Amino acid sequence: MKRTRLPALIIAGLLFASLNSQAATYNFQYTFSDASVLQGVFDGTLQSDNDTVFINSFDIVQYAGVVFPTISNSAFATSPFSFGGAPRLSFSGNGLDLFVCSGGFDGDGVCNVNEPTLILDSNFSLISVTTNTENPPPDFYDPANWSLSEAPAAVPVPAAAWLFGSALIGFAGLRRKNSI
């Protein structure tokens, strides 16, 4: 009876360590008609449609090589043209609804336009970026120029340790079984 507990504990530990929540880190990129590039990294939660990602926080956003200042959680919302909901991006490019105001919003929800801003709205086919050094005209949104991908996740050390430990125990068990 005791011999069956150890493998069961190992399997339970491996399953627990490998559980993956839907929150992950994503990379996005959009190439404008003038060939300038908007790109960034954000943490988000994949929705059940496996296309839409709700944005939790931004790690970095840059346009034409200019890095936006740190974007706090209160510095992004849905597009001013949307009807509410959560700020989101999509793999297909058909569900973009995001307004980033790196200077933050005032009490009335108005953006400080002296700071870099970003509007992505696929419903109105609009993509607009301003920085302190660049102020290009808005671009008509083209889903063919949009890219969203999940960033490769690093293997957590605890999961790797469980896997390595269970392999060692398995080898020890095989060695003991062969010696009997």
N, C-alpha and C positions, 0 to 999 in steps of 0.2 A: 504494500500500500504506500509506503514511504517513497518508493521509486517513482511512482506516478505523480507525486506532488511536485517534484523538482521540474520535470518537463512542462507541467501545467503552469507553474509559476513563471518559467522562462517565456512560454508562449504568451501568457497574459501580459508580461512586461513588454515584450516586443510589440504586441498590439497596442498597448497603451502609449508607448513611445512613438509609434508610427501614426497615431491619430493626427489628422490634419484639419485644422479649421479652414474656413473659406477665406480668411483674411490672408493677404499676401502682398508682395511688392510688385509693382508693374512699371514698365517702361513705355512711354508714348513718344511719338514723333509725327510731325506734320511738315510737309514740304510745301512752301508757298509757291505761287505761280512765278515769282521772281527768283526762285531757287533758294531763298533763305529758309532756314530750318528752325522750327520750334521743337524742343524736346524736353523731357523731364522724367522724374521718378516720383511715384506716389505710393502710399499704402492704401489699399482698398479692400472691399468685400465683394466677392463675386456673388451675383444673384442667381436664383434658380433657373433663369433662362440661359445660363452659361454664356451670355453675351455682355450683359450690363454689369459694370463695376461701380459701386458707390464709393466715393472718395472719403477716406478717413483723415488723411494728412498728406502733405507734400514734403518730399525730401529735397528736391531741387527742380527748378524750371529755368530754362535758358532759351534765348532767342538770338539767332545770328551771333552766337558766342558770348552774348551778354547774359550774365547770371542774375536772375531776379533776387532781391533780398529775401531773407528767410520769410516763408509764408506761414503765418500762424493759422490756427484752426478757425479763427474768426475773420480771416481775410479771404475766404472763398465761399461762394454761394451758387445758387442756380443762376442761369442767364437772366438778364433783365427782361428778356423777351419770352421767358417760359411762364408756365402756370404753377410754379412751385415744385415741391418734391425735394429730393436729395440731389446734391451735385453728383454728376455721373459721367462716365465715359464708357464706350463700348468697343468690343473687338471688331465688330462689323463697321463701325463708324457711323451707324445710323441712329445712335442714341447719345449724342454729345449734348450736355447741358451743364455748362460750367462758366462761372464768372470769378476770376481771381483778381483781387484788388490788394496788391502787396502792402499798400499803406493802410489797409483796413477800411472798414465802413464806419461812418459816424452814427449817431443815435437814430437818425432817420433812414439809415440804410444806404446813404449816398457814399460813393467811392471817392477817395482823394485821388483825383486824376493826375496829380503831380508825381505820383509813384507809378511803377510799372503795372500794367493791367493786361488781362488776357480774357477774351470772350470766345468760347467755343459753343456754337449752337447749330446743330444739324437740321433742326426744324426750319430755321430761317436761312439756312445755307450761308452762315456767316462765321468767319474766323477773324479775329482782330487782336493785335498785339501792339502795345506801346511800351517802350522802355525809356530810361532817361536819355539815351543817345539815339534811339531809333524810333521813328513814328511812321511806319508804312501805312498806306491806305488799307482798309479792310479787304480781305480776300474772299471771293466766292468759294465756299467750302466744297471740296471735291473728295469724296470718300476714298478714291484711288490713291490719294496722297497721304492717307492716314494709316498709322501703324500703332497697334497696342499689343504688348506681349507681357507675359508673366516673367519676372526676373528669376533667374535660376536661384533656387533656395539652397543655402548651405546645409549640409547634413549636421544636425545638432549633435554635439558631443555625447550627451546621454544616450541617444538612440544608437550611435556608433558603438558606444561602450557595451550596451546590451547585446548588440549583434555579435561583437567580437567575443564577449564573455560566453554567450550561448554556444558559439562555435568551439571555443576551448573546452567547454563542458562536454559537448558532443564528441570531440576527438578523444577526450579522456575516457568517456563511456565506451567508445569503440575499442580503444586500446585495452581497457579492462575486460571487455567482452571477448576479444581475441586471445587474451592471455589465459582465460578460464578453460 
